Amino acid sequence: MTACDFQPGLEGIPAAQSQVSFVNGQVGKLEYRGVPIEALAEKSNFLETAYLLIWGEFPNADDLEAFQEEITHHRRVKYRIRDMMKCFPESGHPMDALQASAAALGLFYSKRALDDPTYIRQAVVRLLAKIPTMVAAFEHIRKGNDPVRPRDDLSYAANFLYMLNEQEPDPFLSHVFDTCLILHAEHTMNASTFSARVTASTLTDPYAIVASAVGTLAGPLHGGANEEVITMLAEIGSVENVRPFLAEKLATKSKIMGFGHRVYKVKDPRAKILQKLVEKLFARSDNDPSYEIALELEKAVAEKLGGKGIYPNVDFYSGLVYQKLGIPTDLFTPIFAIARVAGWLAHWREQLETNRIYRPSQVYIGEHGLPYIPPEHR
Ligand code: CMC
């Protein structure tokens, strides 16, 4: 191996063979198990999509019902997990709380039987069921309140919004949230999925895998960007200020949050679907200028950076959707995690099928044979 073989960020290097999802970044195409994202966003729901991703095929009606029932049944988290969350600092970021809580689940379900389909099924069900409950619980706990118990009669999406706001959501808003979950459920070999697969390759338990992936998703270059988009739109403040803001960012070589993607060189297909949801949500709301600012920014960035293939990614419009759903800004990335658990679990299963522990090489560029220098001579 020579230095020429090194690709920063492993750009373009296949890290796995996978059947879970497919992206064509030149034309803006995304498929889960061969099914276009547009069809899933329009016709499926999150749990059906999660099933498709994890088990590789659409469930029949009975399988789907059984899966939904199992997940509904496992939504509650143990009081000791809730008590543990009460010890977290209320100023801590909810992603850190989620990472710690996901890892803690492994303490309660510590049997590790990776060749037992029942164990795999239970772990899938528990993680899909409990992650939303833990996200909503921390939101209440950090405000000094008790968590809201999950409701068995509500859908996956509606139950999460209910646990968060303690009121039954409008069906349209539940539908919008469910669509967001579908759109964020999987996205080939992104950083958190790679992290999940590396962790899975050691044959550790799925709670450690999800905790590791949550930690990776938390960074601003990955899942954390949608939080920053909202801050940026507020900072811009008006349509007139879009171009001066962009000019200043470009002059200081700063990144514009919610734009650019390692794979997509056109507008992210998920951003197109989210934008339609944003339009509907803003049509129902008063004179909030954020969407107009976002549209103007998209236009201005396309003029200046379109030549480099920099267009809105999934995070550009998702923040606006979540804001209109009344979700606090620092919960945007935990919500991304709620959805992405499906993809991580699909990759966990796939990794187990043909596992070989990840052990890449490096290109050593340091020195050799240097003498030890005693402290007094340094
Ligand atoms: N604003 C301005 N310039 C940009 C941007 C941006 N958002 N993204 C890329 N560029 C420029 C970059 O400055 C570089 O220019 P040059 O070649 O002249 O130095 C060129 O485009 C290539 O950029 P890069 O950072 O080397 O590209 P990458 O593939 O390593 O990074 C990215 C991809 C998503 C990290 C990057 O586009 C970025 O930082 N975007 C802003 C953060 C963001 O929105 N993240 C969410 C990503 S999508 C959801 C997810 O994966 O979780």
Residues whose N, C-alpha, C, O or C-beta is under 5 A from the ligand:
A	BS01	CMC	P220 L221 H222 G223 A225 S254 K255 I256 M257 G258 F259 G260 H261 R262 K308 N313 V314 D315
